[in-house]
Amino acid sequence: MGCFNLILLESSGMTIVTTVYSFLYQFGDSFAYLALSALGLAVIFGMMGVINLAHGEFAMCGAYVTILTAKAGLPLPLAMMTGSLAAAGAGAILEFLIVRHLYNRLFDSIVATWAVSLITQQTMLIFAGPSIEGLSTPFHSFELGIYSFSTYRALLPFFAIAVLAALYLLFFRTNYGIYARATIQNAQMAKCLGLRTSRIYSFTFALGAGLAGLAGALYAPTITAVPTMGSSFIVPAFVTVVTGGANVLLGVLPAAGILGLIQSSLTAVLGQLAGQIGLLLTVILMIRLLPMGVGNLFNRR
Amino acid sequence: MKKIRRLAIGCAVILPISFSVMAADPIKLGLLEDQSGNFSLAVIPKIHATELAIEEINAKGGVLGRPIKLIHYDTQSDNTKFQELARRLIQTDKVDVIFGGFSSASREAIRPIMDKAKQLYFYNNQYEGGVCDSNVFVTGAVPEQQFSTLVPWLMEKYGKRVYTIAADYNFGQISAEWVRKIVKENGGTMVGEEFIPLSVSQFGQTIQNIQKAKPDFVMTLLVGNLQSAFFEQQAAANLNLPMGSSIQVGQAYEHKRFKPPALKNMYVTPNYIEEVDSPASNDFKKRFRAKYPDEPYISQEAANAYDAVYIYKAAVEKAKSTNMTAVRKAIEGGGICTNGPQGKVCMDPKSHHMSHTIYLAHVKDDHSIEFPKVWNDIKPYWLGEAGCNLAAKADYSQYTPTNPPKK
């Protein structure tokens, strides 16, 4: 009898561990996707006040370059770096040609970047074809109880946190960070003090585009490479940035955390549709209750 | 005054000429297909197949001595564009027949417009079945052809516990209802059913739900580029279950786009795919590749679109007119067939659907395809048995197993 109890206890203990881990895994998965999708958009919107509707296309650029270079023989981490850099390069070019002329013209910049998004998608469809063969997800899977998990996806949330930490260091521990924050606070004054604000703007836009490219690169092995793939990043990105507010670090981290929790629990209990509805409802509530975003709660006034 | 008189004389001269030109005028075939947007990947081969069929027919003297003129609009994977452009084809272009449509949502968006204008419309695509509409002719395969073959075969081979994941709109919902019906009829159990919004590309939770339910195989009815991410994600998580589908592989060639073994052990029942190795298929592929050498894949829907044009040709020739009522009556009189890529196929006069050769395609570990079984001449039996008889009685509805025609 005692032995039986022990087995029961052990198996139920195992089930609890499995259930808790599977919930953490789903939460981390959701969090990583929201945070990585949103970072590029948050940098560009938060630092420069530009709503970049071509965000998804930078992610697509990152994914395509990653896939093509990885197929050409580059090791996957290097291919992903190349993908992010390519997106950053594309961002710098776009900033120079179009966005630069539209600072302080919010609506014009929305329309212009939307046009860039449509033109890019259609050009890719015409010249690169409707799809390219993808990559396999790196690493294997591991098992826990009745479930098996993808190792790569289990690591992505940690990677998302690492990227956030790197951004923190960039903005608070480097000269560029100080210049950039000065420029945001008061561009006129920064200029008077001798900062080349236009160069800071270019670099920041390229940084945002590069982060979008990084999201595309990291998820390239897990989704379909098609010209319209950017649309799978744009909704989570906007949802997270609207919830988090303009503050890059203090916004994205808690917003992705809260939204990830809501989405993964709703999806677990009621299915994918409920998860999607939950995300959008949260955003509506946030706009009503905290119009400046979660990030604003942490601002010292 | 002089000017007006000259104009009047001019008109008097021109009018009879334009009438005589009109007699030899081309037959206007309107095409509504998504050349851009989410569905373009699966639709572009359909457009090319339609163009190929028209080119071949025109090269051989057209239909009743008249060439076919193609008027194609890009519907951009957008249902409102479908409605707008369907009206334009009917009202401005005054076409003789309309072809096309990929997603069931887009077909349902334009069907009322076709019905209101009594416009002859060929839906040249696989779908969830049940459309019993006097103005609509369907050349794609339907669940009674694809699931009544596939599901019992899979249940026999792998077991009777089934889990369905389906796109959350009319196609996925009704297809899932068919799976449910056929599983039950064959003594199996549905251990799970999940409907996925088209905007979803992350399947972590779905994969765990499946593992928890322990099915013997999974029916995947996933639509669009975003949802196809499921296959790589389930492989990465080592789900390792056989899969069945009516649409995967045959429409968007996932087995060519994903690295093996993402689609390992996928079983599909298309009415045609490029891998079919028969004289009719090889001949079709040769002609297709001669015109479009860079086509990534010659899909099931390419064959359906190609056959549709020839079915229309046969019907017009039988009717000896492009008058829409006459063409409809010609098909409802029976015996309208064509020899296409899948062999001989015929229109069913009662339901306006087509018979098909159904191939059981098995995706192997390396993503090559084998055909463990072929069913010849599978009829679209359900609508007729349920009481849809368009030759005798006009109708404009879509029926499902739980909502059959009222007798």
Chai-1 contact restraints between the chains, C-beta under 6 A:
chainA,res_idxA,chainB,res_idxB,connection_type,confidence,min_distance_angstrom,max_distance_angstrom,comment,restraint_id
A,S22,B,Q208,contact,1.0,0.0,6.0,A-B,restraint_1
A,Q26,B,G204,contact,1.0,0.0,6.0,A-B,restraint_2
A,Q26,B,Q205,contact,1.0,0.0,6.0,A-B,restraint_3
A,D29,B,G204,contact,1.0,0.0,6.0,A-B,restraint_4
A,Y33,B,Q202,contact,1.0,0.0,6.0,A-B,restraint_5
A,Q122,B,S36,contact,1.0,0.0,6.0,A-B,restraint_6
A,P130,B,S40,contact,1.0,0.0,6.0,A-B,restraint_7
A,P130,B,L41,contact,1.0,0.0,6.0,A-B,restraint_8
A,S131,B,L41,contact,1.0,0.0,6.0,A-B,restraint_9
A,S131,B,R257,contact,1.0,0.0,6.0,A-B,restraint_10
A,E133,B,R257,contact,1.0,0.0,6.0,A-B,restraint_11
A,G134,B,F258,contact,1.0,0.0,6.0,A-B,restraint_12
A,G134,B,K259,contact,1.0,0.0,6.0,A-B,restraint_13
A,S136,B,K259,contact,1.0,0.0,6.0,A-B,restraint_14
A,T137,B,A236,contact,1.0,0.0,6.0,A-B,restraint_15
A,S141,B,A237,contact,1.0,0.0,6.0,A-B,restraint_16
A,S141,B,N238,contact,1.0,0.0,6.0,A-B,restraint_17
A,I146,B,Q211,contact,1.0,0.0,6.0,A-B,restraint_18
A,Y147,B,Q208,contact,1.0,0.0,6.0,A-B,restraint_19
A,Y147,B,Q211,contact,1.0,0.0,6.0,A-B,restraint_20
A,S148,B,A237,contact,1.0,0.0,6.0,A-B,restraint_21
A,S148,B,N238,contact,1.0,0.0,6.0,A-B,restraint_22
A,F149,B,A237,contact,1.0,0.0,6.0,A-B,restraint_23
A,S150,B,A236,contact,1.0,0.0,6.0,A-B,restraint_24
A,S150,B,A237,contact,1.0,0.0,6.0,A-B,restraint_25
A,T222,B,E232,contact,1.0,0.0,6.0,A-B,restraint_26
A,T222,B,Q233,contact,1.0,0.0,6.0,A-B,restraint_27
A,I223,B,S201,contact,1.0,0.0,6.0,A-B,restraint_28
A,I223,B,A229,contact,1.0,0.0,6.0,A-B,restraint_29
A,T224,B,N225,contact,1.0,0.0,6.0,A-B,restraint_30
A,T224,B,S228,contact,1.0,0.0,6.0,A-B,restraint_31
A,T224,B,A229,contact,1.0,0.0,6.0,A-B,restraint_32
A,V226,B,N225,contact,1.0,0.0,6.0,A-B,restraint_33
A,T228,B,N38,contact,1.0,0.0,6.0,A-B,restraint_34
A,S232,B,S201,contact,1.0,0.0,6.0,A-B,restraint_35
A,S232,B,L226,contact,1.0,0.0,6.0,A-B,restraint_36
A,T267,B,Q205,contact,1.0,0.0,6.0,A-B,restraint_37
A,A268,B,Q205,contact,1.0,0.0,6.0,A-B,restraint_38
A,G271,B,E194,contact,1.0,0.0,6.0,A-B,restraint_39
A,Q272,B,I196,contact,1.0,0.0,6.0,A-B,restraint_40
A,Q272,B,V200,contact,1.0,0.0,6.0,A-B,restraint_41
A,L273,B,P197,contact,1.0,0.0,6.0,A-B,restraint_42
A,Q276,B,P197,contact,1.0,0.0,6.0,A-B,restraint_43
